[in-house]
Amino acid sequence: MGAQLNLVEQNLHLVAVSSRQMLFHIPSSSLFELDGLTAQLIELLRQRPEQTAEQLIGELSAQYPTDQIAETLQELIALELVSDGSPLTPEIALKKITEFPINTLVLNVNTGCNLSCSYCYKEDLDKPSEGRKMQFDTAKQSLEMLIAESPHETRYNIVFFGGEPLSNFGLIKDVVSYAEQRFAELGKPVDFTMTTNATLLTEDIADWLNEHRFGLSVSMDGPKAIHDKNRITVGGQGTYDVVSRKAKMLLSRFRVRPVGARVTLTRGITDVQRIWDHLFNELGFAEVGFAPVTSGDISHYNLSDEELAEVFHNMKLLGQQYLEAALQHRNIGFSNMHQLITDLHEGNKKALPCGAGVGLLAVDHEGGLNLCHRFTGSDLETFGDVQTGINKERLGGFLEQRLDRTDTGCSSCRIRNLCSGGCYHESYARFEDPTQPVYHYCDLMRDWVDFGIEVYSRIMAENPAFIDSYISPRRAH
């Protein structure tokens, strides 16, 4: 008698797309269209586990050649979608992290900000007059630490963050000048990125940023009534008029890279389509990305469970527009959908939720190394500093806790390799423990990924050229 075969349910997920049945291969984040034979084998093993290959062949031999059934079963066993009792490959073979190939450094150049956005998560935020600015010496040591710790990376990215980074523009200019010379000596390219509230932009600054090929995101929450609700000055005034004016100026002059808008969704604000329409069609941003607030320190601003469900519903409505445009070979710049399609197309498989601590660290104004920009000024211990380098033992120990999916519910979740437990800072804000997975919107995320599979499958079937034109080139930046 042959080995008894069973489905490995935790490795497969079926999604119906129009008249087609798609199989999402969870271990590799890959997508396959199911043929009739594979679909029937899965169904038979679902109905009656522990059948042998001989039994399955006997059941289907009237419809398919015997060798075809046997070959398909072998493929399913090789993909670990069907088990013959052999031990499965551990999905995260990596249990210990000793290498930290940091290629992105976030410099927190000023804790001061000229705005007083009501929902701001920054734990080290100060009024402009009390802002603690990073000194050039600290920034220079940061770059040297990056080179010393990760000498073999092919390219590097320096991110300027605040407060409002342009409130320390003198330092940014000095850092860019030093970095361009230093990385040129090494024969390595370096990119510069910045998120700004745009209020301090001038034509000269916009032209300088253009000259140095910055990747730019502008924090903007939508039309005036929505934006002015939370994005206010220290004196309590709305900032839409000045931000929209500066954004239009920037978009008219900045040519080297697409400029994105970053939207924060808080309690009472769920109208994703209206916000996107204003920022994309009326102001002319190339991309619009949405960040729902569910675990901020000020619970009054967190989206309620009902509002969060509404946000995801509205993101799917905008995703439907994204699909319709894609089939006409147009890109409507919906960042969240774009990222999901990219992950599915590239088969991205994440053992950890993001690059924080592995590919990226954030330097606070004093030179401490933080997990990411959201943790500067928090009570979470730092992982070394720019003078002495990365505390590899502490950082490795922290990340290994998140790699271990035992007893978390993540080990069998179908989106485990796309989500990997969610944002560290959300866990920290919600549970005071950044190693604990974020559970409060797992169902919404699973539904969002299913929707992404549907959109991606339709694009691949009806206009695959969209992927070549709009998804693949993103990696060139």
C-alpha positions in Angstrom: 0.0 0.0 0.0 1.4 3.5 -0.9 1.8 6.4 1.4 -1.3 8.1 2.7 -1.7 11.6 1.2 -3.1 14.7 2.9 -3.6 18.3 1.8 -1.3 20.8 3.5 -4.1 23.3 4.1 -1.8 25.9 5.6 0.2 26.1 2.4 -2.7 26.7 -0.1 -5.5 29.2 -0.6 -8.0 29.1 -3.4 -9.5 32.3 -4.9 -12.2 32.4 -7.6 -11.5 35.1 -10.2 -14.3 35.4 -12.7 -14.7 31.8 -14.1 -11.1 30.8 -13.1 -9.9 29.2 -9.9 -6.6 30.6 -8.7 -4.3 28.8 -6.2 -2.2 31.0 -3.9 0.9 29.1 -3.0 1.5 30.5 0.5 5.1 29.5 1.1 6.3 31.3 -2.0 3.6 34.0 -2.4 3.1 32.6 -5.9 -0.1 32.4 -7.9 -1.2 29.6 -10.2 -4.3 29.1 -12.3 -5.8 25.7 -11.3 -6.4 23.2 -14.1 -9.3 20.8 -13.8 -7.2 17.8 -12.6 -5.4 19.7 -9.8 -8.8 21.2 -8.7 -10.3 17.7 -8.5 -7.3 16.3 -6.6 -7.6 19.1 -4.0 -11.3 18.6 -3.7 -11.0 14.8 -3.3 -8.3 15.1 -0.6 -10.5 17.8 1.2 -13.5 15.5 1.2 -11.6 12.4 2.2 -8.1 12.8 3.7 -5.6 10.0 3.9 -6.0 8.5 0.5 -3.2 6.8 -1.4 -2.0 7.8 -4.9 -3.4 4.5 -6.1 -6.9 5.4 -4.7 -6.8 8.8 -6.3 -5.7 7.5 -9.6 -8.4 4.9 -9.5 -11.0 7.6 -8.8 -9.9 9.8 -11.7 -8.6 7.4 -14.3 -11.8 7.5 -16.3 -11.2 11.3 -17.0 -7.4 11.6 -17.1 -4.4 9.4 -18.2 -2.9 7.6 -15.2 0.6 9.0 -15.8 -0.8 12.6 -15.8 -2.5 12.0 -12.5 0.6 10.6 -11.0 2.8 13.4 -12.3 0.4 16.1 -11.0 0.4 14.4 -7.6 4.2 14.5 -7.6 4.2 18.2 -8.4 1.7 18.9 -5.6 4.0 16.9 -3.2 7.1 18.8 -4.4 5.2 22.1 -3.8 4.3 20.8 -0.3 0.6 21.3 -1.1 0.1 17.6 -0.6 2.0 15.7 2.1 3.1 12.0 1.8 4.2 12.1 5.5 7.7 13.5 4.8 8.7 16.4 7.1 7.8 19.8 5.5 10.5 22.3 4.8 10.6 24.9 7.7 9.2 28.1 6.2 11.6 30.3 8.1 14.8 28.3 8.2 16.5 31.4 9.7 16.2 31.2 13.5 19.2 33.4 14.4 20.1 36.7 12.9 23.7 37.6 12.9 24.0 39.7 9.8 22.4 43.2 9.4 22.9 44.4 5.8 21.7 47.9 6.6 21.4 49.9 3.3 18.9 52.6 4.5 19.5 55.0 7.3 16.8 57.4 8.6 18.3 60.6 10.1 16.0 62.3 12.5 17.4 65.7 11.8 15.1 67.7 14.1 12.6 66.8 16.8 11.0 70.2 16.3 8.0 70.7 13.9 6.3 73.8 12.9 2.9 72.0 12.8 1.1 70.4 15.7 -0.9 67.6 13.9 -3.3 66.2 16.5 -2.6 62.5 15.7 1.2 62.7 15.5 2.8 59.5 16.8 6.3 61.0 17.2 7.3 60.5 20.8 10.2 63.0 20.6 8.2 65.8 19.0 8.9 69.4 20.1 7.6 72.9 19.4 9.8 74.6 16.8 11.6 76.7 19.4 12.5 73.6 21.5 13.5 71.4 18.6 16.6 69.3 19.2 18.6 69.4 16.0 21.0 66.7 14.8 24.5 68.1 14.5 26.7 67.5 11.4 29.1 65.5 13.5 26.4 63.0 14.4 25.2 62.8 10.8 28.7 62.2 9.5 29.3 59.5 12.1 26.0 57.9 11.0 27.2 57.6 7.4 30.6 56.2 8.4 28.8 53.7 10.7 26.6 52.7 7.8 29.7 52.1 5.5 31.6 50.3 8.2 28.7 48.0 9.2 27.5 47.3 5.6 30.4 47.7 3.2 29.0 45.2 0.6 25.6 46.8 -0.2 25.2 47.7 -3.9 23.4 51.0 -3.2 22.5 53.1 -0.1 19.6 55.3 0.9 19.6 58.2 3.3 16.2 59.3 4.6 15.7 62.7 6.2 12.9 62.7 8.8 11.7 65.0 11.6 9.6 66.7 13.2 9.8 68.6 9.9 13.1 67.8 8.2 13.2 71.1 6.3 13.5 72.9 9.6 17.1 71.7 9.6 17.7 72.3 5.9 21.3 73.5 6.4 22.2 70.1 7.9 20.5 68.2 5.0 22.6 70.2 2.4 25.8 69.4 4.3 24.9 65.7 4.6 24.0 65.4 0.9 27.3 67.1 0.0 29.3 64.8 2.2 27.4 61.6 1.2 27.7 62.3 -2.5 31.5 62.7 -2.2 32.0 59.8 0.2 29.9 57.2 -1.7 31.4 58.3 -5.0 34.8 57.4 -3.5 33.5 54.0 -2.9 31.9 53.7 -6.4 28.5 53.2 -4.8 25.3 55.0 -5.7 23.4 56.8 -2.9 19.7 58.0 -2.9 18.1 60.6 -0.8 14.5 60.4 0.5 12.4 62.8 2.5 8.9 63.1 3.9 7.9 66.7 4.4 4.8 68.7 5.4 5.7 71.1 2.5 5.1 74.3 4.5 8.8 75.4 4.4 9.3 74.6 0.7 10.6 77.4 -1.5 11.3 77.4 -5.2 15.1 77.4 -4.5 14.7 74.4 -2.1 12.5 72.5 -4.6 15.1 73.1 -7.3 17.9 71.9 -5.0 15.9 68.7 -4.1 15.4 68.2 -7.8 19.1 68.6 -8.6 20.0 65.9 -6.0 17.3 63.5 -7.2 15.4 63.3 -3.9 12.5 60.8 -3.5 9.8 63.0 -2.0 6.6 62.3 -0.1 4.3 65.1 1.1 2.1 64.5 4.2 -1.3 65.7 3.1 -4.7 64.4 4.2 -6.9 65.4 1.3 -9.3 68.3 0.6 -9.4 71.4 2.8 -12.1 70.3 5.2 -10.4 66.9 5.8 -6.8 68.2 5.9 -7.5 71.1 8.2 -9.2 68.8 10.8 -5.9 67.5 12.1 -3.0 69.0 10.3 -2.8 72.3 12.1 -0.2 74.8 13.2 1.1 75.1 16.8 -1.5 78.0 17.1 -4.3 75.8 15.9 -4.8 77.1 12.4 -5.5 74.8 9.4 -2.6 74.4 7.0 -4.4 73.3 3.8 -4.0 76.6 2.0 -0.3 76.9 2.4 0.4 73.1 1.9 -1.7 72.9 -1.3 0.0 76.1 -2.7 3.5 74.7 -1.9 2.6 71.3 -3.2 1.5 72.7 -6.6 4.7 74.7 -6.8 6.8 71.6 -6.0 4.9 69.5 -8.6 5.3 72.1 -11.3 9.1 72.3 -10.8 10.2 68.8 -9.6 10.9 66.6 -12.5 13.4 63.8 -11.6 11.1 61.4 -9.7 7.4 61.0 -9.1 6.2 62.8 -5.9 3.8 60.9 -3.6 1.2 62.1 -1.0 1.0 60.3 2.3 -2.4 60.3 3.9 -3.1 59.6 7.5 -6.7 58.3 8.2 -8.0 58.9 11.6 -11.4 58.7 13.4 -14.2 60.1 11.3 -12.1 60.1 8.1 -12.8 57.1 5.8 -13.5 58.6 2.4 -10.6 57.1 0.6 -11.9 57.7 -2.9 -12.6 61.4 -2.4 -9.2 62.0 -0.8 -7.4 60.1 -3.6 -9.4 62.0 -6.3 -8.4 65.4 -4.8 -4.7 64.6 -4.4 -4.3 62.6 -7.7 -6.6 64.4 -10.1 -6.9 67.9 -8.7 -3.4 68.5 -7.2 -1.5 66.1 -9.5 0.5 63.8 -7.1 1.9 60.7 -8.8 1.0 58.4 -6.0 -1.3 58.5 -3.0 -0.8 56.1 -0.1 -3.1 55.6 2.9 -2.0 54.9 6.5 -5.0 54.0 8.8 -4.4 54.9 12.5 -5.5 52.1 14.7 -3.0 52.1 17.5 -1.9 55.7 18.1 -1.0 56.9 21.6 -4.1 59.2 21.6 -6.9 56.7 21.4 -9.4 59.5 20.5 -7.9 59.6 17.0 -7.8 55.8 16.4 -10.3 54.5 13.8 -13.0 52.5 15.4 -13.4 48.9 14.3 -16.4 49.9 12.2 -14.5 52.8 10.6 -11.5 50.5 9.9 -13.9 48.1 8.1 -15.2 51.0 6.1 -11.7 52.1 5.2 -10.9 48.7 3.8 -14.2 48.6 1.9 -13.4 52.0 0.4 -9.9 50.9 -0.4 -11.4 48.0 -2.4 -13.7 50.5 -4.2 -10.6 52.5 -5.2 -8.8 49.2 -6.0 -11.7 48.5 -8.4 -10.9 51.8 -10.1 -7.2 50.9 -10.2 -8.1 47.6 -12.0 -10.4 49.3 -14.5 -7.7 51.8 -15.3 -5.0 49.1 -15.5 -7.0 47.2 -18.0 -7.0 50.4 -20.1 -3.2 50.7 -19.5 -3.5 53.6 -17.1 -2.0 53.9 -13.6 -4.0 55.8 -11.1 -1.2 56.0 -8.5 -2.9 54.1 -5.6 0.2 53.2 -3.6 -1.4 50.5 -1.3 -2.8 48.6 -4.3 0.4 49.1 -6.2 2.5 47.6 -3.4 0.3 44.6 -3.0 0.4 43.9 -6.8 4.2 44.2 -6.6 4.4 41.7 -3.8 2.3 39.2 -5.6 4.1 39.7 -8.9 7.5 39.3 -7.4 6.5 36.5 -5.1 7.7 38.5 -2.1 8.0 36.4 1.0 8.7 38.1 4.3 9.9 36.4 7.4 9.7 39.8 9.1 7.1 42.6 8.6 9.5 45.2 7.2 13.1 46.1 6.9 13.3 47.7 10.3 16.4 46.4 12.1 17.6 44.3 9.2 17.9 46.7 6.2 17.0 49.9 7.9 17.8 51.7 11.2 16.8 55.2 12.4 19.3 57.6 14.1 17.9 59.9 16.7 19.3 63.4 17.1 21.8 62.1 19.7 23.1 59.3 17.5 21.2 56.4 19.1 20.2 53.6 16.7 16.4 52.9 16.7 14.4 50.2 15.1 12.7 52.7 12.8 11.8 56.4 12.7 8.6 55.7 14.7 10.7 54.7 17.7 13.0 57.7 18.1 12.3 59.2 21.5 10.3 56.1 22.7 11.0 54.0 25.7 12.1 51.1 23.6 15.8 50.6 24.2 18.1 51.6 21.3 20.3 49.0 19.5 23.6 50.7 19.7 24.8 54.2 18.5 26.7 55.7 15.7 29.9 55.9 17.7 30.1 52.2 18.7 28.0 50.6 15.9 25.1 48.2 16.0 24.5 46.2 19.2 24.1 43.0 17.1 23.3 40.7 20.0 20.4 42.9 21.3 19.0 43.6 17.8 19.3 39.9 16.8 17.6 38.8 20.0 14.7 41.2 19.3 14.2 40.1 15.7 14.4 36.5 16.6 11.4 36.9 18.9 9.4 38.1 15.9 10.7 35.3 13.6 9.3 32.7 16.0 5.7 32.2 14.9 5.0 29.4 17.4 1.7 30.0 19.3 1.0 33.3 17.5 -1.7 32.3 15.1 0.6 33.5 12.3 2.1 30.1 11.6 -0.9 28.8 9.7 -2.3 32.2 8.4 -2.6 32.4 4.6 -1.1 35.9 4.5 1.7 35.1 6.9 4.5 35.8 4.4 3.0 39.1 3.2 2.1 40.5 6.6 4.4 38.7 9.0 2.5 39.9 12.0 2.2 43.6 11.1 3.9 46.8 12.2 6.3 46.7 15.2 5.2 50.2 16.3 1.5 49.4 16.2 2.2 46.4 18.5 4.3 48.7 20.7 1.5 51.4 20.9 -1.2 48.8 21.4 0.4 46.2 23.7 3.7 47.9 24.8 5.4 44.9 23.2 6.8 45.3 19.6 7.4 41.6 19.3 3.7 40.7 19.6 1.8 40.4 16.3 -1.0 42.9 15.6 -4.3 40.9 15.5 -7.0 43.6 15.4 -7.4 43.7 11.6 -6.2 40.2 10.5 -9.5 39.4 8.8 -9.6 42.7 6.9 -6.0 42.2 5.8 -6.8 38.6 4.6 -9.8 40.0 2.6 -7.6 42.8 1.2 -5.0 40.2 0.0 -7.7 38.1 -1.6 -8.9 41.2 -3.4 -5.4 41.9 -4.5 -5.1 38.4 -5.9 -8.3 39.0 -7.9 -7.0 42.3 -9.3 -3.6 40.9 -10.1 -5.0 37.8 -11.8 -7.4 40.0 -14.0 -4.5 42.3 -15.0 -2.2 39.3 -15.9 -5.0 37.7 -17.9 -6.3 40.8 -19.7 -3.4 43.4 -19.8 -0.1 41.9 -18.6 1.8 44.8 -20.3 0.6 47.0 -17.4 2.9 45.0 -15.1 5.9 45.6 -17.4 5.1 49.3 -17.7 4.1 50.2 -14.2 5.1 47.6 -11.7 8.5 46.3 -12.7 10.1 49.8 -13.3 9.3 50.8 -9.7 12.3 48.7 -8.7 14.6 50.9 -10.7 14.2 53.8 -8.3 
